[in-house]
Amino acid sequence: MAGKISPSNISTAGGAAGTATAALGSAAAEVAGEAAFNRQLAALTASSTKAAERDVELRVVSTELSTVKKVADERVQ
């Protein structure tokens, strides 16, 4: 009787294979999700860096305009 395969043994083996397949699918989805997250994080970092650079440029221009305005105001007085 030890050499015979019963329907319950087949069911157990099929269930284990299904569980293993689901685990592999879950792991693959997790890796794909992590990769997507890392891409989004890189895009956010790039956008943040661009915004910071633009902010510095705008501060420089604003400072220069203030300086020009002060000089013009002093000439008028």
C-alpha positions as CSV (number, residue, x, y, z in Angstrom):
1,M,0.0,0.0,0.0
2,A,3.0,2.3,0.4
3,G,3.7,2.3,-3.3
4,K,0.1,3.4,-4.3
5,I,-0.8,7.0,-4.9
6,S,-4.1,7.9,-3.5
7,P,-6.2,10.9,-4.5
8,S,-5.5,12.6,-1.2
9,N,-1.7,12.4,-1.8
10,I,-2.2,13.9,-5.3
11,S,-4.3,16.7,-3.8
12,T,-1.6,17.4,-1.2
13,A,1.1,17.5,-3.8
14,G,-1.0,19.7,-6.0
15,G,-1.7,22.0,-3.1
16,A,2.0,22.2,-2.3
17,A,2.9,23.0,-5.9
18,G,0.1,25.6,-6.0
19,T,1.4,27.2,-2.8
20,A,5.0,27.2,-4.2
21,T,3.8,28.8,-7.5
22,A,1.8,31.4,-5.6
23,A,4.9,32.1,-3.4
24,L,7.1,32.6,-6.5
25,G,4.4,34.8,-8.1
26,S,4.2,36.8,-4.9
27,A,8.0,37.2,-4.7
28,A,8.1,38.3,-8.4
29,A,5.4,40.8,-7.8
30,E,7.3,42.1,-4.7
31,V,10.5,42.5,-6.8
32,A,8.5,44.2,-9.5
33,G,6.8,46.5,-7.0
34,E,10.2,47.3,-5.4
35,A,11.7,48.1,-8.8
36,A,8.7,50.4,-9.6
37,F,9.1,52.1,-6.2
38,N,12.8,52.7,-6.7
39,R,12.0,54.2,-10.2
40,Q,9.5,56.5,-8.6
41,L,11.9,57.4,-5.8
42,A,14.6,58.2,-8.4
43,A,12.1,60.4,-10.4
44,L,11.1,62.2,-7.2
45,T,14.7,62.8,-6.3
46,A,15.4,64.2,-9.7
47,S,12.4,66.5,-9.6
48,S,13.3,67.7,-6.1
49,T,16.8,68.4,-7.3
50,K,15.6,70.4,-10.3
51,A,13.2,72.3,-8.0
52,A,16.0,73.1,-5.6
53,E,18.2,74.3,-8.5
54,R,15.4,76.4,-9.9
55,D,14.8,77.9,-6.4
56,V,18.5,79.0,-6.2
57,E,18.3,80.5,-9.7
58,L,15.2,82.5,-8.7
59,R,16.8,83.7,-5.5
60,V,19.8,84.9,-7.4
61,V,17.6,86.8,-9.9
62,S,15.5,88.2,-7.1
63,T,18.6,89.4,-5.3
64,E,20.0,91.0,-8.5
65,L,16.7,92.8,-9.1
66,S,16.6,94.1,-5.6
67,T,20.1,95.4,-6.0
68,V,19.2,97.1,-9.2
69,K,16.1,98.6,-7.7
70,K,18.1,100.0,-4.7
71,V,20.6,101.6,-7.0
72,A,17.8,103.1,-9.1
73,D,16.0,104.4,-6.0
74,E,19.2,106.0,-4.8
75,R,19.7,107.7,-8.1
76,V,16.2,109.1,-8.0
77,Q,16.6,110.6,-4.5
